[in-house]
Amino acid sequence: MVSACAYSGAYPTGYGRHAKNTEGIPEEMFDRLEASGFTHFQQSGTGAIRKYYNYVRVTPMVQPLDALGESWALQNEVAEAGYYSATLATGVRCEITVGAKVAVHRYTFPEHRSARVVVDLSCGGLAIDLGRTVPLRAQVESMGRGRAQGTVVMEGVPLSVHLEADTPGWRQMLWYDRRLIEGGTRLDFDSIRHTTLRPFGLLFMGSARAGQVIELRMGFSLRGCDQARQNLERECGPEAPAFNVVRSRTRARWREHVDKVQVEGGTRARRRVFGTALYHSLIKPCIAEDESPFWPDAGPYAYDVCTMWDIYKTQLPLLAAVAPDRFTDLLESLIRVCEEEGNFPIGYRMARGADRFFRQASALAHTAIADAHALARPGLDWSWALVHMVDDLRRMYGEDFFEHGLVHPITHTLDLAYAHHCTAQVARALNDRRLADDLERRGRQWVNAFDPATGLLRDSEFYEGGKWNYSFRLIHDMAGRIALAGGDDTFIGILDRFFGYGADPVKQPGRCPSPTEMAAGYALNRFEGLNNEPDMEAPWAYHYAGRPDRTAEVVHSALTWQFGTGPGGLPGNDDSGGLSSWYVWASLGLFPVAGQHLFLINAPAFERAAIQAGDSEFVIETSGFVETPIGVDGLDRDPPPQYVQSATLNGEPLHAAHLSAAALHRGGRLHLRLGHEPSTWGSGIRPPSLS
């Protein structure tokens, strides 16, 4: 539930140096890494979601309180799973670790006669235009003897914190508008507006000897201060210091998760990127057990699904494999959101009411629920899930789709047709044949979205993309979709044009590109790389036209040139782990087709890999594998891709370039023989299509 990191106010997560930017190389807000303190609850690589977290800023200071909000250079940074440390230019060494619902700060001070640790409960959001999040109401109570608590209502959500500080001999005081409140024990704010907000919080202040360590333990809850205190006691216990205990426990939990996927071979840089991608894939969505502020019942509460359209294609299938219990918890939480608020969220954050993000997509939770049902995941009431799946199909754009079989923006026609198909599979499995037939009939209306004259989607408005990259969605009837485009050769020709086969290289935009330059780039209708989620599926569309060798070439280039180990090592928004999950699957030589209980097969980036899927192990091994470096290793030319020449599954020949999700989840051994020349393997047996 809890995260913590240095806070500069930069876009998009509150850490770093960059201003908000959507085109070209981003501008820098600062010329150095710096921080004004350390905040809690961050997004993970999302773009502009209008509101941002970064609540409860903690700042160790050797300056007067008037300096609160200033930033100091960060030096000697160390980042590990569940741990962050850095030294501020003021000489204070700062360390933070987190547990499920707690954060523990440890500050080592230089000698100073008036040191302090300041807790700012008014902080929220980013230091960019329209990026600030202001509390609506708040209360803070100083309880003495190193104990305090408070609640800030952010976006309609009551975020409570109970804190305990190991500060022997230091004074404990409340403050408001950077002024100390002598003898005060409580602050109450019944209503706060942007124009009336003044910073407020509490601090601990005293003389520090050189090397003195101050520990601050914080328990969080969305259900009040009492539960925040219970969370702190449960995870930290009564004894201080708790820092090493929490850090060790969190490190062990992360090791257990990341160890679910093991790889062998590949360069050191490639393994490092892979490990980082796997870690990023598991940060979000956060599951806050028994913490929903909107309904009183126990159970999982996922409060930062930002957004479903980023994660349903790659991240949710990864969770289903390596963290199946967490995957089920997420689905249970989404069903409960639908039950309480009336719709499955396309995006859901720590805010009052589900963000519908209506421009982005429609009815995406249906894919994950259909996959979970096909895998026979326990713990869900499938009849009840089906009720909400069906009801949700009629909401928002679904009403127009129900009446006309077509809705604009045109991508929502594909979303809704696909969701009808996914829901039909669940209905048929539950023996509701009449409902399944009706849903399947409506699911066939995907055809209304395409223009037979071009083989592409019809003209429409598009969100974060255009007609070309949205035209290669892996829908449930790819055979019909390819036929509509004019057959295999025509479809492959359209894909080749999109990926730039035979075309001149393009120049990438630099800093502050002109509108003319950007318009010329967009007019090329070319693949921009893995910079956003509409393009995640496109390389795999070749499989359905009998050309998995083309998929191998595009994916190999993306893995080689677009990902690295340093700043800029991701080609676009990580989008809560959606992009990193793409990297994990692509490196394993697999791609999940969400909602179809299917994996597509490609040449992997490692000689051998093993996935612990539940209680089973699925091994991907190769022969003829040749280790290839990545761009971060200083490449000046493209290393040749590898192609699958033949395959076996559990010792039996596999002639198709796909396998069922059940085959992966029940465990087994996939052997791929690789070579540097394209082959006809996988071209004769296409992945399944409805028609």
N, C-alpha and C positions, 0 to 999 in steps of 0.2 A: 504493500500500500504506500509506503513512504520512500521517497528519494531525497537526496540532498546533494548540493553542488555549490561551487563558487558562483557568485552572482555579479554580473556586470551590467545587466539590463539589455544586452544585445539580442538580436534576432537570430534564430527563432525560439531558443530554449531559455534565454536568460544568461547563458554562459557564452563567452567568446568575444569577438571583436566586430561583428558585421551588422550593418543596417539592413532593413527590409529591402528585398530585391527579388524580382521575378525574371529578369532578362539580363543576360550577360554576366560578367564577373561581378560579384557583390562589392559594394563600397564598404569601407571600414569606418566604424564609429570611433575606434581608438587605434593608436599606433603600437599598442602593446597589450598583452594579456593583463587584465586588472580586475579587481573585485572590490565591491563596497561591503561585502559580507557574504553570508552563506544562507541560501534559501532552501525551501522544501517544496516538493511536489512540482516536478518539471514535466513538460511534454518531452517526447523522444523523436526529434527529427521531423516534426510536422511543419507545415507551412503556416499560413495565416488562418487561424481558427477564430479570429475576432477577440477572444479572451484568452488569457494566459494564466498560469499558476504562479509559482515562485512566492509562496506564502511564508510568513514568520521568518524574517531575516535576522540572523544572529551575527553580530559584528564584534570581534575583539579589538579593543582600542587602547592606545596610550596617548590619545589626544582628548581634548574636551568634547563634551557631548555635541557642541555646535558643529563639530567636524563630521557628524553622522551623515552619511550619504556620499561623502568623498570616496574616491576609489584609489586603491594602492596596487602597485605592480605585484603580480604573482610570480614567484620564483620556485624552482625545485618541485615542480608538480609531480605527483604520483597518483595514478588512477588504477584501481583494481575493482573487481566486482564487489560492490558493497563497501567500498572504501575510497576516500579521496583525501589528499593532503597537499599542502602548499605552504610556502613561507611568504607572508606579506612583506612589503618593503619596510614596514615599521619594525620588523624583527620578530613578529609573533609567528610561531610555527602553529599551523592550523591542521587538525585532523578531524574527519567526520566518518562515522560508520552508521549504518542503518540496519534495523531488523524489520520484521513484517509491519509493525505499527509504531515503531520507535526510531528515534535518531539520537545518537550520542556524539557530542562535540567534545574535543579535547584540545585545549590551547596551552602552549608553552610560552610563557612571557619572558621578555628580557627584564632586567632590573628596572623598576620604575616606581615612583612614589604614588602615582595615581593611575593605575590600570583599571580597565573595566571591560565587562562583557555586556553588550547592549542587545536586548531583544526587541525588535520592531514588529509589532503585530499589525501595523497599518500597511505593510508592504504587499504588493501584488502586481503581477504583470511585467511589462517590459518598459524600458526607457526609450520607446519609439512613439511616433505619432499614433494616437488612438490605441496604444498598447497597454495602458494602465488599467488595473483592476482595483476598484475602490470598494472597501467593505461597506455594507449597508447599515449594519449595526455591530456593536462590539461591547465586550466587557472584559476587564482585566482585574484580577484580584491577587494582591500580595499576601501570602499566608505566613511569612516569616520563616526563619531557620532554613533558608535556601529552597523554599517551596513557593510556587505560584501557579496560577492557572488562568485561562482565558478562553473566550470564544469569539471568533469573528465570522460574521455571516457574509460570505462571498458568493455572488451570483445566486443568492437564495439558499445556499448550503451552509449550515452551521459547522464550521471547522473548529474543534476544541483541542486545546493542548494543555497538558499537565506537565510541569517541569520541575526538576530538582537539580540544584547546583551544589557542587562540592567547592565552596569558597570560604574556608574558615577565616573568620576575622574580617571579612568584607561586609560593607553595607549593602542593603537591598532596598531599592527605591523604585517607585513609579515615576514616569516622566510623560510630559505632554508638550508638544510643539518645541522639543529640544530644551525643555526646562524641567528641572527636578521638582517633584512634589513632596516636600518635607512632611513626613508623618502620614502620608496618604496610604490607604490600603486597598482602594478600589476605584476604578474608572468605569463609567457607563456612558455609552453613546447610543441613544435611541434611534437616531436617523443621521446618516452621513451622506453628503453629496460631494461631487467632485470639487465644488467651490468652497465647501466647508471643511474638507478633510485637512487635518493637521496630524503629523506623525505622532504615535503614542506607543507606549510599551513599558518595559521595566528594565532595570539594569542591576548589575552587581559591581561594586567598586571598592578598591582598596589598594594597599601597597603590595607590590610584587617583588619578590627576590628573583635573582637571575635563575632561570630554569624552573620556576614555579609552574605547576600544572593545574589547570582549572578544568573540571569535567562538568558538562551540562547534559543532563538526560531529559529527553522529551518524549512523552507518550501522546499520540494523536488519536482522535476519534471523530466520527461524524454524528455521534449520538451523545454528546455532552461530555463535560469535564470528568464526571465520575467514571465513565467508561474509558476515557483517556488515561486516568490514573490507574485503572485496573490493567489496561494494556501495558503500561509502563512497568507495573509490578510483576506482571506475568513474564515479560521478556527480560527484564533487567534484575529482578529480585531485589531484596532489601539491602544488599551489600554494595558499597562502592569501593573501588571503581568498577564500572560495568563495561568500559570501552572494549577491552580485549575479549571479553566473553561474547558480546554481541558481534564483534567483527569475526571471530572464529566461527561462530554458529552460521552467520550469513555466508561466509566463504565456503563452508562445507555444503550448504544448500545449493550454492551456485555450482560447485564442482559436481555435485550429483546431477544437476540438470545438464550442464555442458558435456559431461562425460557420456551422455546418451548417444552422441555421435562421435565416432573415432575415425580418423583418416590417416593414411600412410602414403608416403611419397610426396611429390610436389616440392617446390622450393620453400625455403623458410618464410619468405615474404607471403607466398600464397597460403601457407598454413596459418600464418598470423592473421591475414585478412579473413580467412575462413573462421577461425576461432572468434574473432571480433564480431563477424556477421552473426554467428550463432548466438553469442551473448546479446547482441542488439535485438535479435529475433524474439528473445524471451523477456525483455524488460516490460513490455506492455502487451495486452491490457492489464492494468492492475486489478487484482481481485482483493477486495476488502471484505473479509468474512464477517458476517453479522454486523455490518456497518451502514446499511441503507438508512439515510435520514428520512426517507419518504414512506417506508412501510416498516412496521414494528417487528416483523417476523425474522427469525434466524435464517441464515443461508448466505450464499455468495452475492456480492454486489460489485459489479464491474463499472467503474465510474469514469473511465477515460478511453472509450472506444473511439479514437480520433484518427481516422474515420474508418467505417466498415469497408468502404470501397477501396481503401489502401491495403487492407489485411486479408480480405476474404479469399483472394486468389492464391496466396502463398503462405501467409503466416498461420492462418487457422488450420490448414492441412498439416503444417509442421507441428503445431501444438497437439493436434490429434494423434500424431505419431509419438512424439517424445515427451509430452506432458498431458496424457489423456485425461487425467482427473481435472486438471486446470481447464482443459478444453470443455469438458462437461460442465464445470462450474460457470464458465462464460456463457454457454448456451442457456443454462438454467437462469442466469441473471438476465439475459436478453428476453427470455420468455416472460420473466417477472416484470421487466420494464414494460413490455407490450401489454401485459395484464393490467398493470397499474396506470399506465399513461396512454394506452390506446394505440400504440404503433411500435413496430420494431425500429429501433433507431438506426439511421445511416451513420450518424455520429452521436456520441454520448459523452459528455464531459461532466466534471464536478460542478453542476449547475442545476437550477430548478427547471425541470422539464427537459424532455429529450430534444436535443438539437436534431432537426430533421435533415439539415444540409441538402435541401430539396433539389438544388441545382446539380448535385453531383451524381446521384444515382437513385434507384428505387429497389426496394425488396431484395436486399442482398443477404440478409440472415438466412433466407431460405436455402441457400446453397450449403451452408455449414450444417444446418439441421438435417438436410437430406443426406449428406455424407455421413453424419453421425448415426442416422437411422440405418443406413446401409451397412455400417460397421457394427450394428447392434450394440451401441454404447449403452451401458446400464445407467440408471439414475434419473432418467427423464420419463415423464408421462407423455407418451407419443400421441395419444388421442387428444390430449389438451394442447400439445404443441401444434397439432394439425389444425385445431380450431383457430389458433392465432395466426398460423400461416395463411389460411384461407381469408380470414378477416383483413389481414394486412394488405392483401392483393388489391383491395378496393379503395385503399386510402391514397391521398395525394393524387399523383398522376394515374393511379390505378383505375380511378373512376372513368376517365376518358378512354383508357385502354379497354376497359370492359365494354364500353358502348360502341367504340369505333375500331378497335383493333389497331390503333395507331395513335401515337402521342408525340408531341414535340416538347422539349428537345428529343431528337430521334433516338438517341442512345437509351432513353428510358423505355422505348418500345422493345429494344433487345433485353433490357433488364427484366421487364415485366413478363415478356414471353418466356424467358429462361426461368424466372421464379415460378410461373405456372407449371412449367415442366417439372421442376424440382418438387413442387408440392404434389403434383400428380403421382410421382413415384412413391411418396409417403402414403398418400391416400390409397393407392393400389395395394401396397403392402399391408395396409390395415383393412383390406377387403371392402373399401367403399368404392366400388367400381363405377357407379354412376358419377360420383364426384370426380374420380380420376379421369374418366372419359371426357367430361366437360373441360377440366383443366388442361388436358392434353390437347384438346381441340384449340383452345385459346393459345396454348404454347406454340402452336404452329404458325401463329401470326407474326413470328419474327420476320417472315418474308416481306411483310409490308414496309419494313424499314429500309429495304434495299432498292436501288434503281437498276433494273436489268440492263439498261443502256450502258452503264459504266462499270457494273459489278461492285460498286461502292455504296455506302450509305447515301440516302437522299440528303439533299441540302437542308441544313438546319443550323441551329445554334449548338455550339459544343463547349464544354467546360474543360479547361486545361488540356486542350488538344484540338484536333480537327477531324475532318471527314476521313482522311486517310488512316490515321493510326487507330481510330475507333472502328474501322471497317474489318479488322482482323480478329475480332473477338472469337474465342473458341466456343461457339454456341452448341446446342445439343443436336443440331442437324447440319454438320459441316459438309456432308455429302450434298445435301440440297443447296447449301449456300454456294459451294463450288460450282455446281451445275448452273445455278442462277447467273454466276459470273461468266459462264461460257465453257466450263470444263477445266480439266487439270492444267493444260498448257496456258490458257488465258489467265487462270488464277495465279499460276506460278509467275507469269510475266508481270502481273500487277504487283505481286510481292517483291519480285526482283527490282522493279522500279522504285518501290518504297525503300528498299534497303540499299539502293544506290549501285547495284551491279552494273558495271560498264560505264558508270558516270564519273565525272571528274570529282576529285575531293572537294569538300566545302570548307570554307574558312569559319572557324568558330567565333562568335561575337566576343568582344573584349569588354572592358569596363565602360559603362554608360553608352551602350550602342544606340545609334540614332534610330528613330522609327522607320526610316527608309531602309536601313540595313536589316532590321528585324523583319520587316514586311517582305523583303527579298528572300530572306531565309525561309520564312513560313511558306512562301509561294513555291518552293522546291518540292513540298509535300514529301519530305524525306524522313526517314527514321532518325530521331534525335538521340537515340541511345536510351539507357535505362534511367532517364532523368525523371520519369513520372509513371504512375501506375497504368495508364492506358496502353503503354507499350510493352508491358511485361509478357503478355501472351503472344504478341505478334511473331516472334521468331519461330514459334512452335506450330504456326499455322501450316508451314510446309509439310509437316507430317501427314496432314490429311489429304495432301495432293501427291503423296508418294515420293517426297523429296526430303527425307530426314537428313541427307547430306548437307542441304542448304541450312537447316537448323544448326547443324554442327558448326558451320562456318561463322554464322552470325553470333551464336552463343560464345564460341571460342574467342572471337574478337572482343566481345563485351567483357568477358572475364579477364582477358589479357590487358586491355587498354583502359578500361573505365574504373577500375577499383585499385586502390593502393593502400599503403600503411600510414600515410601522413595526412596533414590537412588537405582537404579536397579529395580524400580517398573514396568518397561516395559521389557518384555522378549526378545526384539530385537529392530531393528530400527522402530521408529514410522512412518517413511516414509510419511512425510507431513500430517499425520493424518489418514492414511489408517489402521494402527493397532488399534489406539484408536477408530476409527469408528467400527471396528470389535467388540471391547469390548462393545460399546454402544448397538449395535444390539443384541449381544449375551446375554447381561444382560436383555434386553427387551423380550427375548425369540423369537427373529426373526432373519432371515438371508436373505438378498436380493440376488436374483439370477440375476445379472446384465445382461441386454439385453433380459430377458425373462418376464419382467413385473410380477415378482413373488416373494413372500416371503414364506420361510419355517418356520414352527412353532416348538418351543421347550419350555421346562419349563423355565420360567424367573427367574432372581435372586432377584426380588423384588415382594412384595405382590401386588402392584398396580402401574401402570405407565400410563401416558397420554402424547400423542404426538400431538402437534399442527401442523397439516399438512395443510399449507395454511390457509383457513378459516374454516377448519374442525378439529374436535378432535377425535382421535382414542384412545380408552381406552383398556388397557390390565389388567384384574383383575383376581384374583385367589381365590380359596377356598382350604383349606388344606395346605396352604403355611407354611413352617417351616423355620425360619430364620437360616442361616448358616454363620459362620464366614469365614474369609479368612486367608491365611497363615501368613499374617502380624500380625494377632492377637495371634500368638504363638501356632498354631496348631501343634500337634505331630502325628496326624492320619487323614485319609481322612474322612470328614463328608459324610454321604450317599447322593447320588444325589436324586433329585426329578424327577418324571416321570408324564407326562400328562396322566390322566385316561380317561377324556372325555372333550369335548369342545362345546361351543355354540358361534355363531356369530350373534349378534343382536337378541339374544333370540332363534335362530333356531339351532338345533343340527349340529355340524360340525364334520364330520367323517374323513376328510382329514387333513393331517398335513401340509397344505399349504393354502394360499389364494392369490388372485390377488393383485397387487400393487394398482389397482383402489379401491379395498375394503378399504385399509388403507387410501388412499388419500381422499376418500369421507367421511371418518369418520365413527365411529361405536363403537361397544363394543365387544371385544373378551374375553370370560370367560373361564378360564382353571381350571379344577379340578385336583389337584395334589395329589400324593401319593408317598410312598417310595418303591413301588414294580413295576417292569416293567409291562406294559400293552400291549394289542394288538391295542390300539388306533393309528390310522394313518397308520396301516400296510396294510390295504386292498385297499385303494385308493392312488395310487402313484401320485407324482407331474407329470405334463404333460410332454410328450416327443414327438418329431417330428413323430416318428414311432408308 
